[in-house]
Amino acid sequence: MRLPAAPARLTQAEAGAYLDRCLAALRAEPPQAGAVVVLDAQALNEFDSSALAVLLGVRRRVLALGARWQVQGLPARLRDLAALYGVSALLPA
């Protein structure tokens, strides 16, 4: 299953709406247990720590549904931010 792709800009102003879109997609089409849920983050070019909060919120819901989680195209700067916060292992590529 693929979630809505991350937008180019994901800051505090956009975080709530994007999280809502992802969670709505999971409610509309819940993944089967063990399925891989993929979020494409390659478009992200302007973000703050809110982007990490959104990704981790989506991850929490995906895992609660018994599915596996994968992020594709995570920008290097966001990977660096995740490492700084100690959460890089929670965003598998």
DSSP file (Angstrom, degrees, kcal/mol; ACC not computed):
  #  RESIDUE AA STRUCTURE BP1 BP2  ACC     N-H-->O    O-->H-N    N-H-->O    O-->H-N    TCO  KAPPA ALPHA  PHI   PSI    X-CA   Y-CA   Z-CA
    1    1 A M              0   0    0      0, 0.0    37,-2.9     0, 0.0     2,-0.5   0.000 360.0 360.0 360.0 139.6    0.0    0.0    0.0
    2    2 A R  B     -a   38   0A   0     35,-0.2    37,-0.2    37,-0.0     3,-0.1  -0.937 360.0-147.8-112.0 133.3    1.2    3.5   -0.8
    3    3 A L        -     0   0    0     35,-2.8    37,-0.4    -2,-0.5    19,-0.1  -0.455  45.5 -69.9 -86.7 167.1    0.2    6.5    1.3
    4    4 A P        -     0   0    0      0, 0.0    -1,-0.2     0, 0.0    18,-0.1  -0.373  63.8-105.3 -56.4 133.9   -0.2   10.0   -0.2
    5    5 A A        -     0   0    0      1,-0.1    36,-0.2    34,-0.1    34,-0.0  -0.277  38.5 -99.5 -62.2 146.1    3.3   11.3   -1.2
    6    6 A A        -     0   0    0     34,-2.8    37,-0.3     1,-0.1    -1,-0.1  -0.378  41.1-117.1 -64.3 144.3    4.8   13.9    1.0
    7    7 A P        -     0   0    0      0, 0.0    38,-0.1     0, 0.0    -1,-0.1  -0.251  23.5-107.0 -76.2 170.6    4.4   17.4   -0.3
    8    8 A A  S    S+     0   0    0     36,-0.2    37,-2.9     1,-0.2    38,-2.3   0.856 110.3  43.5 -65.4 -35.0    7.4   19.6   -1.2
    9    9 A R  E     +c   46   0B   0     36,-0.2     2,-0.3    35,-0.2    38,-0.2  -0.957  61.7 166.5-116.9 126.2    6.8   21.7    2.0
   10   10 A L  E     +c   47   0B   0     36,-2.9    38,-1.3    -2,-0.5    41,-0.4  -0.699  22.5 137.0-141.2  85.3    6.1   20.1    5.3
   11   11 A T  S >> S-     0   0    0     -2,-0.3     4,-1.9    36,-0.2     3,-1.0  -0.505  74.0 -75.8-114.9-174.1    6.4   22.5    8.2
   12   12 A Q  H 3> S+     0   0    0      1,-0.3     4,-0.6     2,-0.2    35,-0.0   0.847 129.7  58.5 -54.7 -35.3    4.2   23.0   11.2
   13   13 A A  H 34 S+     0   0    0      1,-0.2    -1,-0.3     2,-0.1     4,-0.2   0.833 117.7  30.0 -65.5 -32.7    1.7   24.9    9.0
   14   14 A E  H <> S+     0   0    0     -3,-1.0     4,-2.2     2,-0.1     5,-0.2   0.581  97.2  89.4-101.2 -13.0    1.1   21.9    6.8
   15   15 A A  H  X S+     0   0    0     -4,-1.9     4,-2.7     1,-0.2     5,-0.2   0.890  85.6  48.9 -58.7 -48.3    1.8   19.0    9.2
   16   16 A G  H  X S+     0   0    0     -4,-0.6     4,-2.3     1,-0.2    -1,-0.2   0.905 112.5  47.5 -61.0 -43.5   -1.7   18.5   10.5
   17   17 A A  H  > S+     0   0    0     -4,-0.2     4,-2.0     2,-0.2    -1,-0.2   0.905 113.9  46.7 -66.9 -41.3   -3.4   18.4    7.1
   18   18 A Y  H  X S+     0   0    0     -4,-2.2     4,-2.3     2,-0.2    -2,-0.2   0.917 111.8  50.5 -69.2 -41.3   -0.8   16.0    5.7
   19   19 A L  H  X S+     0   0    0     -4,-2.7     4,-2.7    -5,-0.2     5,-0.2   0.926 109.7  52.0 -59.4 -43.9   -1.1   13.7    8.8
   20   20 A D  H  X S+     0   0    0     -4,-2.3     4,-2.4    -5,-0.2    -1,-0.2   0.897 108.2  51.5 -59.5 -41.1   -4.9   13.7    8.4
   21   21 A R  H  X S+     0   0    0     -4,-2.0     4,-2.0     2,-0.2    -1,-0.2   0.920 112.0  46.3 -62.0 -44.0   -4.6   12.7    4.7
   22   22 A C  H  X S+     0   0    0     -4,-2.3     4,-1.9     2,-0.2    -2,-0.2   0.929 113.9  46.9 -65.9 -44.6   -2.3    9.8    5.6
   23   23 A L  H  X S+     0   0    0     -4,-2.7     4,-2.0     1,-0.2    -1,-0.2   0.869 110.7  53.2 -66.4 -35.7   -4.5    8.6    8.4
   24   24 A A  H  X S+     0   0    0     -4,-2.4     4,-2.6    -5,-0.2    -1,-0.2   0.895 107.3  52.0 -64.4 -39.4   -7.6    8.9    6.3
   25   25 A A  H  X S+     0   0    0     -4,-2.0     4,-1.9     1,-0.2    -2,-0.2   0.888 109.4  49.6 -63.7 -38.7   -6.0    6.8    3.6
   26   26 A L  H  < S+     0   0    0     -4,-1.9    -1,-0.2     2,-0.2    -2,-0.2   0.855 112.6  47.1 -69.1 -34.3   -5.2    4.1    6.3
   27   27 A R  H  < S+     0   0    0     -4,-2.0    -2,-0.2     1,-0.2    -1,-0.2   0.894 112.9  49.0 -71.3 -39.4   -8.8    4.2    7.5
   28   28 A A  H  < S+     0   0    0     -4,-2.6    -2,-0.2     1,-0.3    -1,-0.2   0.849 131.4  15.9 -69.6 -34.1  -10.2    4.0    3.9
   29   29 A E  S  < S-     0   0    0     -4,-1.9    -1,-0.3    -5,-0.2    -2,-0.1  -0.606  81.1-160.3-141.1  75.6   -8.0    1.1    3.0
   30   30 A P        -     0   0    0      0, 0.0    -3,-0.1     0, 0.0     2,-0.1  -0.319  23.7-119.5 -60.5 134.8   -6.5   -0.6    6.0
   31   31 A P        -     0   0    0      0, 0.0     2,-0.1     0, 0.0     3,-0.1  -0.403  27.3-108.2 -72.1 152.0   -3.4   -2.6    5.2
   32   32 A Q    >   -     0   0    0      1,-0.1     3,-2.3    -2,-0.1    33,-0.1  -0.450  49.2 -81.2 -74.0 154.1   -3.4   -6.4    5.9
   33   33 A A  T 3  S+     0   0    0      1,-0.3    34,-0.3    -2,-0.1    -1,-0.1  -0.326 119.8  16.6 -55.8 132.2   -1.3   -7.6    8.7
   34   34 A G  T 3  S+     0   0    0     32,-3.0    -1,-0.3     1,-0.3    33,-0.2   0.255  94.0 132.7  86.8 -12.5    2.3   -7.9    7.5
   35   35 A A    <   -     0   0    0     -3,-2.3    33,-3.7     1,-0.1     2,-0.5  -0.304  59.8-116.0 -67.4 156.2    1.7   -5.8    4.4
   36   36 A V  E     - b   0  68A   0     31,-0.2     2,-0.5    -3,-0.1    33,-0.2  -0.846  22.1-158.3 -97.3 127.2    4.3   -3.0    3.7
   37   37 A V  E     - b   0  69A   0     31,-2.7    33,-2.0    -2,-0.5     2,-0.4  -0.927  13.3-159.5-105.4 124.3    3.0    0.5    3.8
   38   38 A V  E     -ab   2  70A   0    -37,-2.9   -35,-2.8    -2,-0.5     2,-0.5  -0.876  12.1-167.9-112.5 133.8    5.2    2.9    1.8
   39   39 A L  E     - b   0  71A   0     31,-2.3    33,-2.8    -2,-0.4     2,-0.7  -0.986  16.2-144.5-117.5 124.3    5.4    6.7    2.2
   40   40 A D  E     + b   0  72A   0     -2,-0.5   -34,-2.8   -37,-0.4     3,-0.2  -0.795  25.6 168.2 -91.2 115.9    7.3    8.5   -0.6
   41   41 A A    >   +     0   0    0     31,-3.6     3,-1.4    -2,-0.7    32,-0.2   0.249  42.1 109.1-109.9  10.2    9.2   11.5    0.9
   42   42 A Q  T 3  S+     0   0    0     30,-0.4    -1,-0.1     1,-0.3    31,-0.1   0.753  72.4  59.8 -65.6 -23.9   11.4   12.4   -2.1
   43   43 A A  T 3  S+     0   0    0    -37,-0.3    -1,-0.3    -3,-0.2     2,-0.2   0.693  76.9 113.3 -75.9 -17.4    9.5   15.6   -2.9
   44   44 A L    <   +     0   0    0     -3,-1.4   -36,-0.2     1,-0.2   -35,-0.2  -0.349  22.5 142.4 -59.8 121.6   10.3   17.1    0.5
   45   45 A N        +     0   0    0    -37,-2.9     2,-0.4     1,-0.3   -36,-0.2   0.461  65.5  45.3-134.2 -13.6   12.6   20.0    0.2
   46   46 A E  E    S+c    9   0B   0    -38,-2.3   -36,-2.9     2,-0.0    -1,-0.3  -0.964  76.2 130.3-132.5 117.4   11.3   22.5    2.8
   47   47 A F  E     -c   10   0B   0     -2,-0.4   -36,-0.2   -38,-0.2     2,-0.2  -0.966  33.2-157.9-156.8 166.2   10.6   21.0    6.2
   48   48 A D    >>  -     0   0    0    -38,-1.3     3,-1.9    -2,-0.3     4,-0.6  -0.673  57.9 -67.9-133.9-167.4   11.1   21.4   10.0
   49   49 A S  H 3> S+     0   0    0      1,-0.3     4,-1.8    -2,-0.2     3,-0.2   0.694 122.6  75.9 -64.4 -16.0   10.9   19.0   12.9
   50   50 A S  H 3> S+     0   0    0      1,-0.2     4,-2.4     2,-0.2    -1,-0.3   0.837  86.9  61.7 -61.7 -31.5    7.2   18.8   12.3
   51   51 A A  H <> S+     0   0    0     -3,-1.9     4,-2.5   -41,-0.4    -1,-0.2   0.911 103.9  48.1 -61.0 -41.8    7.9   16.5    9.3
   52   52 A L  H  X S+     0   0    0     -4,-0.6     4,-2.6    -3,-0.2     5,-0.2   0.910 109.1  53.3 -64.6 -40.9    9.5   14.0   11.6
   53   53 A A  H  X S+     0   0    0     -4,-1.8     4,-2.0     2,-0.2    -2,-0.2   0.902 110.3  47.9 -60.6 -40.6    6.5   14.2   14.0
   54   54 A V  H  X S+     0   0    0     -4,-2.4     4,-2.6     2,-0.2     5,-0.2   0.948 111.8  48.9 -65.2 -48.7    4.2   13.5   11.0
   55   55 A L  H  X S+     0   0    0     -4,-2.5     4,-2.5     1,-0.2    -2,-0.2   0.904 113.4  47.0 -59.2 -41.6    6.3   10.5    9.8
   56   56 A L  H  X S+     0   0    0     -4,-2.6     4,-2.3     2,-0.2    -1,-0.2   0.847 110.3  53.0 -70.6 -32.7    6.4    9.1   13.3
   57   57 A G  H  X S+     0   0    0     -4,-2.0     4,-1.6    -5,-0.2    -2,-0.2   0.907 111.5  45.4 -66.1 -42.0    2.7    9.6   13.8
   58   58 A V  H  X S+     0   0    0     -4,-2.6     4,-2.7     2,-0.2    -2,-0.2   0.922 111.7  53.2 -65.3 -43.9    2.0    7.7   10.6
   59   59 A R  H  X S+     0   0    0     -4,-2.5     4,-2.8    -5,-0.2     5,-0.3   0.924 105.8  53.5 -55.8 -46.8    4.4    5.0   11.6
   60   60 A R  H  X S+     0   0    0     -4,-2.3     4,-1.9     1,-0.2    -1,-0.2   0.901 111.9  44.8 -57.2 -43.0    2.7    4.5   14.9
   61   61 A R  H  X S+     0   0    0     -4,-1.6     4,-1.4     2,-0.2    -1,-0.2   0.906 111.8  51.9 -69.9 -41.0   -0.7    4.0   13.2
   62   62 A V  H  <>S+     0   0    0     -4,-2.7     5,-1.9     1,-0.2     3,-0.5   0.940 112.5  45.3 -60.0 -47.9    0.8    1.6   10.5
   63   63 A L  H ><5S+     0   0    0     -4,-2.8     3,-1.6     1,-0.2    -1,-0.2   0.866 107.6  58.1 -65.8 -35.5    2.4   -0.5   13.2
   64   64 A A  H 3<5S+     0   0    0     -4,-1.9    -1,-0.2    -5,-0.3    -2,-0.2   0.800 103.4  54.5 -63.9 -27.3   -0.8   -0.5   15.3
   65   65 A L  T 3<5S-     0   0    0     -4,-1.4    -1,-0.3    -3,-0.5    -2,-0.2   0.466 121.5-110.5 -83.7  -1.8   -2.6   -2.0   12.3
   66   66 A G  T < 5S+     0   0    0     -3,-1.6   -32,-3.0     1,-0.3    -3,-0.2   0.601  77.6 125.2  85.0  11.2    0.0   -4.8   12.2
   67   67 A A      < -     0   0    0     -5,-1.9    -1,-0.3   -34,-0.3     2,-0.3  -0.464  60.9-111.1 -96.6 171.5    1.6   -3.6    9.0
   68   68 A R  E     -b   36   0A   0    -33,-3.7   -31,-2.7    -2,-0.1     2,-0.4  -0.697  28.5-134.2-101.9 160.1    5.3   -2.9    8.2
   69   69 A W  E     +b   37   0A   0     -2,-0.3     2,-0.3   -33,-0.2   -31,-0.2  -0.914  23.8 171.2-123.5 136.2    6.5    0.7    7.5
   70   70 A Q  E     -b   38   0A   0    -33,-2.0   -31,-2.3    -2,-0.4     2,-0.5  -0.991  15.8-158.2-146.1 137.0    8.9    2.0    4.9
   71   71 A V  E     -b   39   0A   0     21,-3.4     2,-0.4    -2,-0.3     3,-0.3  -0.968  14.3-160.9-114.1 127.1    9.9    5.5    3.8
   72   72 A Q  E     +b   40   0A   0    -33,-2.8   -31,-3.6    -2,-0.5   -30,-0.4  -0.850  67.0  10.5-107.5 143.9   11.3    6.0    0.3
   73   73 A G  S    S+     0   0    0     -2,-0.4    -1,-0.2     1,-0.2   -29,-0.2   0.767  71.8 179.5  69.6  27.7   13.3    9.0   -0.9
   74   74 A L        -     0   0    0     -3,-0.3    -1,-0.2     1,-0.1   -32,-0.1  -0.480  33.2-116.5 -64.2 120.7   13.9   10.5    2.5
   75   75 A P     >  -     0   0    0      0, 0.0     4,-2.3     0, 0.0     3,-0.5  -0.229  17.3-119.3 -59.6 147.4   16.1   13.6    1.9
   76   76 A A  H  > S+     0   0    0      1,-0.2     4,-2.5     2,-0.2     5,-0.2   0.870 113.5  54.8 -56.3 -40.0   19.6   13.6    3.4
   77   77 A R  H  > S+     0   0    0      1,-0.2     4,-1.9     2,-0.2    -1,-0.2   0.863 109.3  47.2 -64.9 -34.5   18.8   16.7    5.5
   78   78 A L  H  > S+     0   0    0     -3,-0.5     4,-2.5     2,-0.2    -1,-0.2   0.864 109.9  52.8 -74.7 -34.9   15.8   15.0    7.0
   79   79 A R  H  X S+     0   0    0     -4,-2.3     4,-2.3     2,-0.2    -2,-0.2   0.914 109.6  50.1 -61.3 -41.9   17.8   11.9    7.7
   80   80 A D  H  X S+     0   0    0     -4,-2.5     4,-2.3     2,-0.2    -2,-0.2   0.901 110.2  49.3 -62.6 -41.4   20.3   14.1    9.4
   81   81 A L  H  X S+     0   0    0     -4,-1.9     4,-1.9     2,-0.2    -1,-0.2   0.903 110.0  51.2 -64.7 -41.0   17.6   15.7   11.5
   82   82 A A  H  X>S+     0   0    0     -4,-2.5     5,-2.9     1,-0.2     6,-0.6   0.898 110.1  49.7 -62.1 -40.2   16.2   12.2   12.4
   83   83 A A  H ><5S+     0   0    0     -4,-2.3     3,-0.8     3,-0.2    -2,-0.2   0.903 107.7  54.1 -64.8 -41.1   19.7   11.2   13.5
   84   84 A L  H 3<5S+     0   0    0     -4,-2.3    -1,-0.2     1,-0.3    -2,-0.2   0.886 112.7  43.2 -59.3 -39.8   20.0   14.3   15.6
   85   85 A Y  H 3<5S-     0   0    0     -4,-1.9    -1,-0.3    -5,-0.1    -2,-0.2   0.501 114.8-118.6 -85.0  -5.0   16.8   13.4   17.4
   86   86 A G  T <<5S+     0   0    0     -3,-0.8    -3,-0.2    -4,-0.5    -2,-0.1   0.775  85.9 106.7  76.1  26.3   17.8    9.8   17.7
   87   87 A V    > < +     0   0    0     -5,-2.9     3,-1.8    -6,-0.2     4,-0.3   0.249  32.8 110.7-119.8  12.6   14.9    8.4   15.6
   88   88 A S  G >  S+     0   0    0     -6,-0.6     3,-1.6     1,-0.3    -5,-0.1   0.837  74.7  60.6 -60.4 -32.6   16.6    7.4   12.3
   89   89 A A  G 3  S+     0   0    0      1,-0.3    -1,-0.3    -7,-0.1    -2,-0.1   0.707  97.1  61.6 -67.0 -17.4   16.0    3.7   13.0
   90   90 A L  G <  S+     0   0    0     -3,-1.8    -1,-0.3     1,-0.2    -2,-0.2   0.479  96.6  61.6 -86.5  -2.2   12.3    4.4   13.1
   91   91 A L  S <  S-     0   0    0     -3,-1.6    -1,-0.2    -4,-0.3   -17,-0.1  -0.580  76.4-171.9-122.2  67.7   12.3    5.6    9.4
   92   92 A P              0   0    0      0, 0.0   -21,-3.4     0, 0.0    -3,-0.1  -0.323 360.0 360.0 -67.0 140.3   13.5    2.5    7.5
   93   93 A A              0   0    0    -23,-0.2   -20,-0.1   -21,-0.0   -23,-0.1   0.436 360.0 360.0 -88.8 360.0   14.2    3.0    3.8
